């Protein structure tokens, strides 16, 4: 699904070059659940932006579903991003005065899906995160965990090929974060491809593969064999 070769990204800040990525290579296959970790400044946010078409590399190649992003215009990338990618953010990015239904509908407003097919898709996405009873509730009235579940439903409504999650539990307590990660685990078990950026070890342990960055380079790329669902010695889930 994803193939990255010798990827590098350099920014100019006050005429000084800053190297965010220094030539990294890896592949991600369909159905993988990958956690990307690393300290602040390691390049993980830059990598996520490039993988999700929000930025372009300075050098190197990136192929997504067999298409090289170097060969595509910004408009073509935007179309693929809307049709094939789902996004989940730390800050939820919901419209607080709009209902759950309206928030989940937003990606479909920019899609080619016929209007008559939108409602079944929305109902299915909301049901998949256990919030069917909240369809008409304003997003601003929800708890943090519920808001993130709405954001997950919104990310799924276009039935994307891949889901990118940027610190999805960063604004949640451990219980709500655990509930959100159990949804990600369920999605992975259903065959979804997920790339998760996180600084939390317990969150990363839900993934099946870890890519750890340091100073713009890959320090570790290995399978996650054991996932201990504990935080501060206490079991999070039954």
C-alpha positions as CSV (number, residue, x, y, z in Angstrom):
1,X,0.0,0.0,0.0
2,X,2.8,2.4,1.0
3,X,6.4,2.4,-0.2
4,X,8.8,5.1,1.0
5,X,12.4,5.2,-0.4
6,X,15.2,7.5,0.8
7,X,12.6,10.0,2.0
8,X,14.0,13.3,3.2
9,X,12.5,16.6,4.2
10,X,14.3,19.9,4.7
11,X,12.8,23.2,5.9
12,X,14.3,26.6,5.6
13,X,13.9,28.7,8.8
14,X,15.5,32.1,8.7
15,X,17.7,30.9,5.8
16,X,18.9,28.0,7.9
17,X,18.2,24.5,6.6
18,X,16.6,22.2,9.1
19,X,16.5,18.5,8.3
20,X,13.3,16.9,9.6
21,X,13.8,13.6,7.8
22,X,17.2,12.4,6.7
23,X,16.5,9.6,4.2
24,X,14.2,6.8,5.4
25,X,12.8,3.8,3.7
26,X,10.0,1.4,4.6
27,X,6.9,-0.3,3.2
28,X,3.4,-0.7,4.8
29,X,1.2,-3.5,3.6
30,X,-2.5,-3.5,3.4
31,X,-4.0,-4.5,6.8
32,X,-1.0,-3.5,8.9
33,X,-1.4,-1.6,12.2
34,X,1.8,0.6,12.6
35,X,2.7,2.8,15.5
36,X,5.1,5.7,14.8
37,X,6.9,6.9,17.9
38,X,9.8,9.2,18.7
39,X,10.8,12.2,20.8
40,X,9.8,15.8,20.0
41,X,11.7,16.8,16.9
42,X,12.3,13.3,15.7
43,X,10.3,13.8,12.5
44,X,7.2,11.8,13.2
45,X,4.8,14.7,12.5
46,X,6.6,15.5,9.3
47,X,6.4,11.9,8.2
48,X,2.7,11.8,8.9
49,X,2.1,14.9,6.9
50,X,4.0,13.5,3.9
51,X,2.2,10.1,4.1
52,X,-1.2,11.8,4.2
53,X,-0.4,14.2,1.3
54,X,-0.4,17.3,3.5
55,X,3.3,17.9,2.5
56,X,5.8,16.7,-0.1
57,X,9.2,15.4,0.5
58,X,12.3,17.4,-0.5
59,X,13.9,14.3,-2.0
60,X,13.1,10.6,-2.2
61,X,10.0,8.8,-3.4
62,X,6.6,7.9,-2.0
63,X,4.2,5.5,-3.7
64,X,0.7,5.1,-2.4
65,X,-1.5,2.4,-3.9
66,X,0.8,2.1,-6.8
67,X,0.9,5.8,-7.6
68,X,3.9,8.1,-7.1
69,X,2.9,11.3,-5.5
70,X,5.6,13.1,-7.5
71,X,3.5,12.5,-10.6
72,X,0.3,13.9,-9.2
73,X,-1.0,17.4,-8.9
74,X,-2.1,19.0,-5.7
75,X,-5.7,18.6,-6.9
76,X,-5.2,14.9,-7.7
77,X,-3.6,14.4,-4.3
78,X,-6.6,16.2,-2.6
79,X,-9.0,13.9,-4.4
80,X,-7.1,10.7,-3.3
81,X,-6.8,12.1,0.2
82,X,-10.6,12.5,0.5
83,X,-11.5,9.2,-1.1
84,X,-8.8,6.9,0.3
85,X,-7.6,8.4,3.6
86,X,-9.3,8.9,7.0
87,X,-7.9,11.2,9.6
88,X,-8.2,11.3,13.4
89,X,-6.6,14.1,15.4
90,X,-5.7,14.8,19.0
91,X,-8.0,17.9,19.1
92,X,-11.0,16.0,17.6
93,X,-11.6,18.9,15.1
94,X,-15.4,18.6,15.3
95,X,-18.0,21.4,14.8
96,X,-19.2,21.8,18.3
97,X,-22.7,23.2,17.4
98,X,-23.4,20.6,14.8
99,X,-24.8,17.2,15.6
100,X,-23.0,13.9,15.5
101,X,-24.7,13.1,12.3
102,X,-23.7,16.3,10.6
103,X,-20.1,16.0,11.8
104,X,-19.8,12.5,10.4
105,X,-21.4,13.6,7.1
106,X,-18.7,16.2,6.3
107,X,-16.3,14.1,4.3
108,X,-19.3,12.9,2.1
109,X,-20.1,16.4,1.2
110,X,-16.9,16.5,-0.8
111,X,-17.2,12.9,-2.2
112,X,-18.8,11.4,-5.3
113,X,-21.2,9.3,-3.3
114,X,-24.8,9.9,-4.3
115,X,-26.9,11.7,-1.8
116,X,-29.3,8.8,-1.3
117,X,-26.4,6.6,-0.2
118,X,-25.1,9.0,2.5
119,X,-27.4,8.3,5.3
120,X,-26.9,4.5,5.5
121,X,-23.1,5.1,5.4
122,X,-23.3,7.6,8.2
123,X,-25.5,5.4,10.4
124,X,-23.2,2.5,9.9
125,X,-20.1,4.5,10.8
126,X,-21.7,5.9,13.9
127,X,-22.9,2.5,15.0
128,X,-19.4,1.1,14.6
129,X,-18.2,3.3,17.4
130,X,-21.2,2.7,19.6
131,X,-22.9,6.1,19.4
132,X,-26.1,5.5,17.5
133,X,-28.1,7.0,20.4
134,X,-26.2,10.3,20.0
135,X,-26.9,11.0,16.4
136,X,-28.8,14.2,17.0
137,X,-26.6,15.4,19.9
138,X,-24.4,18.5,19.4
139,X,-20.8,17.5,19.4
140,X,-20.0,20.2,22.0
141,X,-22.2,18.3,24.5
142,X,-20.2,15.1,24.3
143,X,-17.4,13.9,26.6
144,X,-13.9,13.8,25.3
145,X,-14.0,10.1,24.6
146,X,-17.3,10.4,22.8
147,X,-15.9,13.2,20.7
148,X,-13.0,11.1,19.6
149,X,-15.3,8.2,18.7
150,X,-17.3,10.7,16.5
151,X,-14.0,11.7,14.9
152,X,-13.3,8.0,14.2
153,X,-16.7,7.5,12.6
154,X,-16.1,10.6,10.5
155,X,-12.7,9.1,9.4
156,X,-14.4,5.8,8.4
157,X,-17.5,7.2,6.6
158,X,-15.8,7.3,3.2
159,X,-14.5,3.7,3.7
160,X,-10.9,4.7,3.3
161,X,-8.0,2.5,2.3
162,X,-6.0,3.7,5.3
163,X,-6.6,5.6,8.6
164,X,-4.1,8.0,10.0
165,X,-4.3,8.8,13.7
166,X,-2.2,11.6,15.2
167,X,-2.0,11.3,19.0
168,X,-5.7,10.2,19.2
169,X,-5.6,9.6,22.9
170,X,-3.5,12.7,23.8
171,X,-6.5,14.7,25.2
172,X,-8.2,11.7,26.9
173,X,-7.9,10.1,30.4
174,X,-6.7,6.5,30.5
175,X,-10.2,5.0,30.6
176,X,-11.5,6.9,27.6
177,X,-8.2,6.4,25.8
178,X,-8.4,2.7,26.3
179,X,-11.9,2.7,24.9
180,X,-10.7,4.5,21.8
181,X,-7.8,2.1,21.3
182,X,-10.1,-0.9,21.6
183,X,-12.0,0.6,18.6
184,X,-8.7,0.8,16.7
185,X,-8.0,-2.8,17.6
186,X,-11.4,-3.8,16.3
187,X,-10.9,-1.9,13.1
188,X,-7.5,-3.6,12.6
189,X,-9.1,-7.0,13.2
190,X,-11.6,-6.1,10.5
191,X,-8.7,-5.6,8.1
192,X,-8.2,-1.8,8.2
193,X,-4.8,-0.4,7.6
194,X,-3.9,2.0,10.4
195,X,-0.9,4.3,11.0
196,X,-0.8,5.7,14.5
197,X,1.5,8.5,15.7
198,X,1.8,8.5,19.5
199,X,4.1,9.2,22.4
200,X,2.3,6.9,24.8
201,X,3.7,3.4,25.2
202,X,0.5,1.8,26.3
203,X,-1.2,3.2,23.1
204,X,1.5,1.9,20.8
205,X,1.2,-1.6,22.2
206,X,-2.2,-2.0,20.5
207,X,-0.3,-1.9,17.1
208,X,1.5,-4.8,15.5
209,X,4.5,-3.0,14.3
210,X,6.6,-0.2,15.7
211,X,8.6,2.4,13.7
212,X,10.6,4.6,16.1
213,X,12.3,7.7,14.8
214,X,15.2,9.7,16.2
215,X,16.8,12.8,14.6
216,X,15.0,12.2,11.3
217,X,16.1,8.6,11.0
218,X,14.5,5.2,11.7
219,X,16.0,3.9,14.9
220,X,13.7,0.8,15.3
221,X,11.4,-1.0,12.8
222,X,10.2,-4.2,14.4
223,X,7.0,-6.2,15.1
224,X,5.3,-5.7,18.5
225,X,5.0,-9.2,19.9
226,X,3.5,-8.5,23.3
227,X,1.0,-5.9,24.2
228,X,0.6,-5.4,28.0
229,X,-2.6,-3.4,28.6
230,X,-1.5,-1.9,31.8
231,X,-0.8,1.7,32.9
232,X,0.8,2.5,36.3
233,X,0.4,-1.2,37.2
234,X,-3.3,-1.2,36.8
235,X,-5.2,-3.2,34.2
236,X,-7.0,-0.9,31.8
237,X,-9.5,-3.3,30.3
238,X,-11.3,-6.5,31.3
